[in-house]
Amino acid sequence: MNLRRFLIAALGSLAMLGASAAHAGTAEVRRALSKLLPNFPASAQIIKTPYAGLYEVDIGDHVFYTDGQGSFLFAGNILDTHSGVNVTKARIEQLQKVQWDKLPLQDSFKVVYGNGARQVAVFEDPYCPFCREFDKSLAKAGNMTVHVFLFPVISKDSPAKARDIWCAPDRSQAWQAWMNEHKEPPKAPAGCDSKALQANLRLGESLNIQSTPTSFLHDGSRITGAIEYADLVKRLAAVH
């Protein structure tokens, strides 16, 4: 679903609800939203919040809010003025988590730094300059196993390059040589099975990965983009 179109439609429609959902409750809110918004997803979660009488509506990893009567729609961040916590941001981070043991690690390859004790999964494109910088930060942090999911989406040349790397005798070596030295990997043999690359694209779509690098730490939390080294160290320390 296109979230922008959904929210525009919602903002135009919810003001008409009024008394149609006069009784507060998640079931009533769901019925009201579903009635006025034909594309309202059945998978959306609706949760009564402990603040301001609002209901939280979760669509994938996006969040918006409505009142108990469905009369108003709020799209934006809610801040707890006592604690200083961005409630919306914290909730989105929770929704973006994955179950580590459900990741298909067989469709990735390992790059090991130091003793390899910590675990990180990274979706990367061979032509992603930010991935190169992030890889340097991972290497500097050390003592981790990086599970690289090739995610060829940036360039028209990305799929072929990803296939060459995946089909190389030593994937880790071929990847690091390409990313660090621009050394070309050997051309993939005709019979190489590269179905994992298509599986990675489907997985990325299901996880709503929209940019590279996108990483998942061992607790399932997501890192979008090539964050600064100091921030990476803090995130790793919070998990391990």
Buried (B, 14 or more C-beta within 10 A) or exposed (E): EEEEEBBEBBBEBBEEBEEBBEEBEBEBBBBBBBBBBEEBBEEBBBBEEEEEEBBBBBBBBBBBBBBBBBBEBBBEEBEEEEEEEBBBEEBBEEBBBBEBEEBEBEBBBEBEBEEBEBBBBBBBBBBBEBBBBBBBBBBEBEEBBBBBBBBBBBEEEBBBBBBBBBBBEEBBBBBBBBBEEEEEBEEBEEEEEBEBBEBBBEBBEEBEBEBBBBBBBBEBBBBEEBBEBEEBBEBBEEEE
